[in-house]
């Protein structure tokens, strides 16, 4: 049971009784440790296999635990998720069947969302589902939801979200349905109100192991406490440095406070890292002083590898092209595409890399759905597949308006809505760049498929968010867009929110085994404060070649008065025509006009986004505005 383990792992495996808290750093062999410990509990005769309940967060992790235990000769241990364990208990110990489980909240919430006022009717139902789960995991009801928000921002105004929450709960009750949070609540209620059920359960299960304990929420913790009763044969394993699911209600406090709840807790720290090179761990450890919690400094056991890449780029296009070129180089060195990952904070950031990888002929797979497969592109582009009209930008502008596009995103939007809005904005910009007065809507759709390719259906470079990457590992990891507004994300305003963003960067770096590259853009955006915290301030300034500049400063320096004059003209023209400003022109087109300062219709029509239709409609006004700005 202890062959090949380091001293701390052996100490955990031998602690077969009482409360045990394993603080397991990234790549430190936590699964090996807890499966060996469970096997030792059985082989030592401390507990029968059937008396042990091991809880994980995914069915995949539960299956992996069962297979490892089987390889150690241990059969009969129950390894399940919280929800599957609770459902089994309701079936076997409850007085009545638990009821039919709603497979997904999304369908029901989509119907409710259609009744909201128009500005909010387009919000993805998935964001509403996430918010309800956030509330339910804190054991909140519609009645106490709004009073319990604190600094939390719902994806729609709180009063509307409360209305959606109440309608959802009422709809379930009317149709005699329950959801996964109900499963846990009903199990808690059963144990609190049925002494016989509690007795039968506690006679069956005498020892518990909980994996990924930093991701437990109040609802799950309450159920765990009902399972335990007055007993303390509990082993938990987790890493507060990888606590990145506050949006679900998860809290690392239960992990960190384990020794307070159980004074005789055996605390084990696993710090030997078996995944990453010393160079990668040196960078990850630079964040440790800012991570707080239970200090864990990862110790490398692997031989040295390549130096970590630290690179600024002028803009996202240059950055994405550089990443694609680096990936091509790794492939030549023998690194499979499938063992390479590009991580980003929000889903819409996949688009730059999809385009760059397609141009480079590199296959890719987008874990959360490629740009052209996401809802915004499908809804806008489907009607254009056979469209022979040449006013492409106008048609796309009308379509995105119908989809509820807004130029300035309000605070508090859910992740799915942020992605949808950014996808709509990109479609609008791409249409403006494409529109030349000759090519059609069908040509536009075909061009996008050539530029962005298609999801590799499980093959190629992995494109995924930091959240999706947790628990995974890759030979090479690229972390682009380490900029203020991206990481930390612009919605992260409280100290705790910033702390979680910092942990996301830590998680991203510790996914890499041999190759790690960090990069950021230098025009219009500031490098992330996290680069400063890692001691990279000097190199950031030297490599960028200039002090930091705000978007406003950059506009004043590079575009002069022309860009501002054009935007004032656009605002007035949009009011006169009764259309949103982006229907006239988007910012990218106006900025390009300002840079080129065209003096004739021929020079103006050469600007991307200026087709013959736009030239005829706005050409004289634009040329006049540019000329007047040049004389000021």
N, C-alpha and C positions, 0 to 999 in steps of 0.2 A: 504493500500500500504506500510505502514511502520511498521506493526506489526512484532515483533521479530527481527528487525534490530538493529544493534549497531549505535552509533551516527554518525560515518562517512558514513555508508551506507545510513542512513536517509538523511544526507546532500546531498548526490549524487542524491537520488531519488527525493528530493524536488527541485533540480536545473533543472527545465524543459525547461529553455530557455538559449540561449547563449552557448559559448564553454565550455565544461566540459572535464577535463582530470582526469580519474580515474586510479591511480597507484595501482594496485591490486596485493598484495603478493600472493604466492602460498597458495591455500586452503582457501582463504579469502572470498569466496562467491561472486565472481564477476558476475557470470551468474544471480544469484538471484538479485543482485543489478541493473544490466542494464535492466533486464526484468521488474522489479518493476518500474524503472524510465520510461521506455517506456509506461507501463500501466498508470502511473501517468500523463504522457504527454497527454494521450487520455482522462482519466477520468476527468482531470481538465479542459478539453476543450481547452487546449493550441494548440493541433494539432489533426486533424482527423487521424484515424488509417491509412487510405489510403495515407496520406501525409508523412508517416515515412518509411524510407528505412534503414533496419538494415543489416549490412554486416558481414559475418563470413568467416572462411577459409575452412570449410568443409561442405558438405551437411548434415552430421550428426549433427553438431553444429547448423546449420540453423533449422533443424527439431526440435531439443531440444528447441530452442528459441521459435519457433511457438507453440509448445505444452505447454510451460510454460505460454506464453501469453494467450493462450486459457483457461488455468486453472484460469487465473486472469480475465477472461471475456472479453478479447480483441481479436477481429478478424479483419483481413484485413491489418495488418502490413506486409510489404514485408520483409521477412528475407531470404537472399540469399547469395551465395558466390559472390566474385567480378566477376568471369567469367560468372556465370549464369545471374547476373544482367546486365552485359554489353551485353550479347547475346540477352537478351530480349529487351534491348534498341535499338539495331541494327535492330531487327525485326520490332519494332513498330514505330521507329522514322527515320530510315534510308531510303534513296531514292531507294535502291536496296537490295535484299537479301544478307546476309553476305557471303554466299558460304558454301561449304561442309567442315566440320571440320575434320581434321586428328585426328583419335582417339588416336594415339600414335606415338611418334617420332621414336620409337625403330625399327620398321620394315624398314622404309625408311633409317635410319642411319646404320642399319646392312648391307644393300646393298652398301652404300657408303663406309663403313669401309672395305669391301672386296677388295676395290681398293687401299688401303694403302700399303706402303712397309711392307714386311713380319713381322718385329718385332712388328708392331702395328696393324696387321690385326686381332689379337685375342682379342683386347680390347673390353669389353662388350659395346654394343650400348647404354645401360642405362647410362654409364658414359659420353658418348658423348652427350646424350640428356640433362643430368644435366648441362653440360658446356654450351650448347646452351641456355638453360633456364636462366642460370646465366647471360649470355650476353644480352639476350632479355629483362630480367627484369631490366637491367640497360639501356635499350633503345639503345643498341649498334647494329651496323650492321656489316656484314663481312668486310666492307671497313675500319671501325675504330676499329675493334676488337683487333688486335695485339698492337696498340698504346695505348690501354686503360687497359692493363693487370695489370700494376703496379707490386705489389708483388704477385699477384695471379698466381698460377701454374695450367695450363690446364692438362688434363689427358694424352695428347700426345703432342709432340713439337708444339709450337705455330703456326708455319707456316703450319703444317699439319692440326691442328685444324681449322685454318682459311679456309683452303681448304674444309674441311668437312662442315663447317658452310655455306660457299658460295654455295656448291653443294646442301646442304639441302634446302636453300632458293630458289635456282633456280628450284629444282625439284618440290617444292610446286607450284611455279608460273606456271610451264609448265602444271601441272595437275589441276590447278584452285582449289587448296586446301588451307586452312588456319589452323593454330594451335591456341592454347588457348592464346598465347601471341599476335597473330594477332587480336584476338577478342578485347582485351583491346586497342591495338594500333588503330584499326579502329574506336572504340567508341570514343577515344580521338580525332581522326581526324574529326569525324562527329561533335562533339561539337565545335571544333575550327573553322570549315568551314561552318557550317550550323546554322545560327542564329535562324531559325525557330525551329529546333530540340532542341536547347538549351532552347528556350523560353517555348516550350511545356513541356520539362522535368522539368524545374524549377517551372512551374505552378502546376505540379503534386506532386513533392517531395519538402518538405520544411524543414525537419529535418532528421538528419543522425546519426546513431550509428555504430561504427566500433569496433568489438571485436578483441582481440589478436593483437592490433595495433603495438606491438613491431616486428611483423613479416611482416609488410608492406614493399614492395620494391618500387623503383622509379617509375616503370610502374603503379603500383596500386595507389601510392600517386598522380601521375599526373592525373589519372582518377578521383580520389576523389576531387581534386581541380577543375576540370571541372564541376563536379556535384554541388559543392558549389557555384562557381562564387564568388560574393562579399558577400555572406551570411556567418554566423558563427554559425548556429544552428547545432553544431557538438559535439557529445559525443564520446570520444575514451577511451578504456580501455585496459590496458596491463601491463606487468611486464618486465622491461628491464633486470632483473636478469634471466629471462627465454628466452632471445634472443639467439637462438642457430641455426639459419638458415642462416648464412652469405653465405653459399655455394649456396643458391638460389638467393642471392642478397638482402635479408632482412636486414633492419637496424633499430635499436631502436632509432636512432636520431630523427625520426619524432615524436615519443612519447615524448621524453625528451624535444624537442624544441617546443612543442605545445604552452606553455605559451608565447614564443617569437613571434610566428606567430600570436597569438591572445592575445593581452595584457590583456583583461578582462577575461581570462580563470579562471574558478573555478577548483582548483586542490584538489583532494580528495585522501587520502592515506588509503588503506584498509590493515591493518596489523594483525587483529585478525584472527588466523588460526583455522579453524574448522575441520581440517583433522588429524593432527599429534599430538603425545604426546609431553609434554614439553621436554623430553629427546631427541627426534629427532630434535625438533626445536632448542634446545641449540646447537647441532652440526651444523645444517644448518646456524645458525646465526654467527658461528665462521668465515664463509667465507665473511660475509657482508662487513667488512672493506676493503676487496680486490676487491669487485664487482663494486665499483664506482657508477656512475649514480645517480638515485634518491634513497637516503637511505631509506630502509624499513626493520625494524626489526620485524620478525614474533613473535606475542604474542600468547601463548597457551591458549586455553579456555577449552581443554579437561583435564581430570584427569591424573595423572602420569601413566607411563607404564614401561615396562622393560628397562634396560639400553641398550645403543647402543653397539653392538658387535664390538670390535676393535682387529683384529687378524692377525698376520703374519703367513705365511706358507712357507715351504721349497721350494716348486715348484708348478706349476699349477695342477699337478695330486693330490697332497696332498690337495690343496685348494679346488678343485672340489669335492673330496671325503668328505671333512669337510662340505661343503655347502650341499651336499646331505644328510649327517647325520643330520645336523641341520634342514633341511626341514622335514625329517622323524619325528624328535622330535616335530616340530610345528604341524604336522598332528595329532600326539597323543594328543596334547593339544586342538584339535578341529579346527585348522585353515585349511580351505579347500585348496587343491592344487591350485585351480583356483584363489585363492586370494593371491598367493605367486609369486614373480617375481625375476628373476636373470637378472640384467642389465649388459651390456658390451658395449665397445666403438665401436667395429667393428664386423661385422657378423661372421667372422671366429672363434671368441672366443666362439661361441655356442658349438663347437665340444667337448671341454673338459667336459662340463656339460651334454651334451647329453649322452656321454659314462658313466659318473659317475651316472647319474640318472637312466639309463637303468640297470646298475649293481645293483643298490639299489632297483629296481622294482618300481620306482616312475614314473608315467606318466607325459609327458611334451608336450608342444606345442611351436614351434618356429615361431615367428611372421613373420620373413623374410625368411622362408624356412630352413628346417633342412639340415644338412651336406649331407646326402645321396640323398637328393632331389635337391640339388643345381647343377648348370650346370657342374662344374668340375667333380664331382663324377658320374653324369649320363653319361657323355661322355667317361670317362675312364673305368667305370665298366660295362657298357652295353655289350661290346664285350667279357667280361670275364665270363659272366653268365654261359655259357656252355663250357668254356675252360678247357680241360683236361691236359694241359701242366703244368709241375711243376716248370718251371723257372719264377715264379711269379714276382719277383722283376724286372727282365729284361723286361718283358712284360709291366709292369706298367711304368717303366722308358721310354720305347719307346713311350708309349701312352702320358705321360705328356710332353715329348719333342715335340711330334706332336701338342700338345695343346699350345705350346709357353711358357712353363715353364722356368723361369729364377731363378738362385740361389740367386742373389743379386738384390733386388727390387730397381728400380730407383726411384728418387723422383718424386712427382707430379702425381702418379697413382690415378685414381678415386677409390672410396670405393668399387665398385663392382669388379674391377680388383684386388685390394688388397686381397679381400676375395677369388677370384678365384685362385690367385697365392698361397695363403696360403693353400687353399684346395688341390691344386695339390701337394704342398710340403708334406702335411700330408699324402696323399694317397701314396706317394713315401716312406715315413718313415714307414707307416703301412705295406706296402708290404715287406720292408726289414726285419721288425720284424717277419712277418708271414712266410717268405720263409724258409723252412727247407729241400727242395729238394724232399719232398714226396707229400705234399698237392698241390692241383691244383688251377688254377685261379678261377674255380667255387667254390672251398672250401673257397677261400679268400673272394669272394663276400658274401657267406653265413655267414662267420664269422663276417664280418662288420655289417650285418643286425642284428646279435645277439648282437653285442657289442654296437651298436648305437641306436637300436630300431627304431621307426618311429615316425613321428610327430603325436601328439595326436588328430589332427583334431578338435581343439577347446576345448579340455579337458586337464587338468593337469597343472603343474607348467608353468608359462609364461617365455619364454626365448626371450629377445628382446633387441634392442639397446637403449641407452639413448634417442636418437632422437625419436624413435617410442614410448617411454614411456611418452613423454610429453603429458599432458592433462589426463593421467590415474592415478589411485591410487590403492594400494594394501595393504592388512593387513600386509604383510611382504615383505621386499625388501632386496636383497643381492647385494652388490656392490663389486665384486671381481676384482682382477688385478688393484688395484689402485697403479700403478707403472709408473715410467718414461718410456715413449715410448707407453704406453697404454692410460693413462690419466694423464698429457696431451699426446695426440697422437704424435708420432715421427715426423709427417709432420708439426706440429704446431710450426713455428719458429719465427713468428712476435709477438709483444706484444699483438696485437688484437686477433691473433689466440690463444694464451695462455689464454687470458681473456675469450674467448668463451669456451675453454675446462674447465675452472674453473666453468663457468655457467652450463656446462653439469653436473658436479658433484653436484652442488646445486640442479639442477632439479631432479637428481637421488635421493638424500636424501629426498627431499620434496614429493616424490611419496609414501613414507611409512606412514602408519597410526599408527600401534602399534609396529612393530618390524623392526629394521634396523641393518644391519651388514655390516661393511667395512672390507676388507681384502686385502692383497698384498703378493707377493712372495719375498723371501729374497736371493735366490741363483741366481747369474748372473745379477740380475736387482735391481735397486735402488727403494725404496719407492717413491711415488709421492711427488713432492714439495708441493702439496696441503695439504698433511698431516702435513708438517711443518707449513704451514700457519694457520692450525687449532689448532696449539699448541700441536701437538702430537709427536713432535720430540723425546722427552725423552722416551715416551712409545714405540715408534718405535724401538729405539736402544736397550732398555732393553728387550723387547719381542723378538726381532730378535736374541739377544744373541751375536751379533758381529757387528763390524763397517761395513759400506757399502763397497762392493767390486765390482769392474768392472768385466765383463766377462773375460777380459784378465788376471786380477789378479787371478780369480778363476781357470782358466785353468792352470796357472803356479803353483798354490798351490796344486791342486787336481789331475791333470792328469800328472804332470811332463813333461818330454821331449817326452814321448811316443806319446801323442796326436799330438804334432806338427810334429814329425817325420813321423807319419802315414799320416798326411795331405799333407806333402811334397811328400811322396811316391805316394799318390793318384793323386796329380796334374800331376806328371810325367807320371804315368800309363795312365791317361785319355788322355794325349797328344799323347802317343805312340799308343793307341788304336783308337784315333780319335773320342772319345765320351766325353760328358760332365762329369765332375767330379762326379756328383751325381749318374750317371749310375754305377760307380765303387762301391762307398759306400757313404752313407750320413753321416753327422757329428755325429748324435746320435750313429750310429753303431761304428764309429771309437773311439768315446769317451768311449764307453762301453768296447771296446777292450783294450784301454789304462788303464782303471780302473782295469780290470781283469788280465792284463798281461799274457795271455795264453802262455804255453810253449810247447804244443803238439797239433796235429790236433784234438784230442778228446776234449781238453779244448777249442780250438778255435770254433769248431762247436757248442759248448754249448752256445755261445754268440748269443743273439737274432739278427736276420738279417744275420747270417752266415748259409746258407743252403749248401747242398752238392755241388751244382753248383759253388757257391762262393768259397767254400773250395778248390775245384779242381783247379779253375782258379787263385785264389790269395793267397791261404793258405801259400805256402812256403815263398812268399815275405813278408806277414804280420808277420809271426813268426820271420823271420830274422830281420825285422825292429824293432819289439818290443825288441828282444834280444839285438840288437845293442844300442838301446836307454837306456836299463837298465845298460849297461856298461859305458855309457858316464858320 
